[in-house]
Each structure stands twice: as structure tokens, then as C-alpha cells.
Amino acid sequence: MIPFARPHIGAEEEEAVLRVLRSGWLTTAAEALAFETEFARFLEGAGAAALAVNSATSGLHLALEACGVGPGDLVALPSYTFAATAGAVRYLGAEPVFVDIAPGTFHLDPSALERTLKRLAGNRRAYRFARGDWGPAGAAKAVIPVHFGGLPCDMDAITAIAKEYSLKIIEDAAHAFPSRLASGAWAGAIGDAGVFSFYATKTITTGEGGMVVTKNPETASRMRIMRSHGIDRSIWNRYTDTKAPWYYQVAAPGYKYNMPDLLAAIGRVQLGKARGLLAMRKEIAAGYDAAFAGDGRFILPPTGEGDARHLYPLRFRGAGGFRDQCIEKLRDVGVGVSVHFIPLHTMPYYKKQYGFEDGDFPESLAAFKGEVSLPIWPGMEAAHVQRVIDAVLLSPP
């Protein structure tokens, strides 16, 4: 069986975990602090503070809250994303305003975003439902661009629109480490905050976990407090303080979102391997590109120099269930695949909550119906890649 994803874990990660176990301190402490420092240093020139969290979902929640999003506020985001992007908006009682993706991409369409925001600006009551209903919600507060598959969004266009409409930008960079724009800027370190994922399938992993980065000291301070019950001192600070280790203040009703040292130790090793892991993914993607480029049945994934190649989202032309037949063929020959994503506006909760129909975001629906994500993980052998290619090429019709 060739799995869809497999973490690239070696003796260095094992030794890092053992080092923490032997230390006698398992929760958030020196390893997590070192991981934050090293991650911020990796993003050279970004000038961003980094905060380790127990998941990217937690990071999105922290970032939105720190940027002032609250009950009734509106947050624009693509329907073509994972559940966590909109779920974090709902945690705060805010409303997601879905936006379609641009044709030929998997990214939020800046033109569609601007059209939606113009409708908001043209009516005192905020545009709440994508199908055109108007409700007594709050104002548009933020936008969440999603750097799908490791390829950065058009951040120049999104940043200009956000500035015009006074929106905070929280980048969903779960797929986007280490991704760079043509300008050299790091995806995830451009907006008011950016959130990376270290889930088991991601480009680097801690098993579960994530990192939030921001250039704003006040935003960083708020997230740091809210990350651990709203307490104004970390447990490591209290442990190492010889004067009053027992004393702390609760500044706000916070959350439990800290990353323990066991995970941070793995992350530090993975961070050191990031460039090498990226080179392996790029080599696999190049093999796929060469194999599928001359076949009119397929549309190659959009890419660029700064693409982290977290996913290889191959699209199939036309209808007739060709994509689903290919998935069955790959499964029959022992190749694991996935689909990214089932658009959120088609999900039962959002359909019921906001009255969506599947066709409301046609580009998102078309991308979903034609996409399959092929295995692209460091350590795949040439024979593995060829097996995947052969199975796709031999799929009907």
C-alpha cells in the first residue's frame, strides 16, 4: 500500500522525544520557547513573533479573537477550505461570508471578494448570506485567505482590498510552510496574523500542533495570554521564578491551546529538515508534471517558485465521473489518495444555517468535482511515484 501521506520521522526526532522524557518536564517549557524562536528566525526578515499552539485550529481561534472578531462580525473566507477555517469564526459567534475561488485556481478570488464587500458597503445591514439575503449582523471585520496546497494566494490584491475596507487579514497558512511569494515574502507572515499547521500530514509535523505568527506586539501579547487560560504568566515562567512562583493573575477567560515540549522537540528537528523535505516534494511533483502534462484529460496544479508543494491536486477535465473512477482504480492497486476540499457551503451545517445550495459557488463546486490529491510525501521511492502515475494514466475513460 502506498499511503496518501506519511511523516518523515527518523532517529533525530526519536532522540528529541527521549531528551524531553528524560528531562522530567513534559509540558510547555524550554523546548516550546526554543521552537518559537527558531521558527521566527527561519522566517528571516519577516519580523514576526511566533507562538506555538496545540493545533492550527486553535491558532485561528486565537488570531481572530486577538484581531477583535466577535459575535455578529462578518469574516470573508473561501468556501473551498477545510472545516477549521470557518469553524474558528463560529467559535467567536461571528459569521463566515463565503467567497468563491478564482477560475483555474484553488484560491479565494479577489474580484469575488471585492464584489461581496461592495454589497456590504452599499447597505447599512450587513450582507450575511452568500445567496443574497440581508440580515442584522455586524460589520465585515476580517478576511481569511487560504494558501491552498502550499501555493500562496494573490496577497497583493487581497491586501489592497483589505486596506480599502479596513479588514484584518488572518492567513490560513496550514498548507504553506515554507511557501514564499514572488516578492520573497513568506506566506503566513504578511497579514495581521498567520497560522501554520504541523498535523501529521503536513510539510513538517509535530503530530498535532501549529504556530501563529504576527508582527503586531499587541496581537502577540493577547494571543500569548489567551493561549493558556488567560493567565498573565506561563507555567515555565512561574516554575523558574525563585521569588513568587505560585502567583499569577487571570487577565481574561482564556483557552487551553499551548504546545507541550514533547511536540515542540519533534518540531525543532523537523524545522531543521524543512528545506530538504521541500526538495523531495518538489522532485515528486516534477515527476507528476512530466507524466500528466501531455494528456488532455488532466489539468496540472497551478504552481510557482515559492510553492511548498504540500499537495498535488490534479484536476480532471469534463464530467461523467472520471475523477471517481480514477480514485477507485488507485484504491484497487493500493494507492491512497484524498480530495481537497468538499466545499463548506455544501456541508449540512452551513446549508441549514445559511440556506446555501450546492451551485452557489460554481468554481468551488467544479474544482471539488474534478480534483484528486495524489501522494506526495518525502521518502516516496521512484517506484512508488511510477505506480501512482501508471494507475492514473490507465484509469478510464
Disulfide bonds with the S-S distance in Angstrom:
none
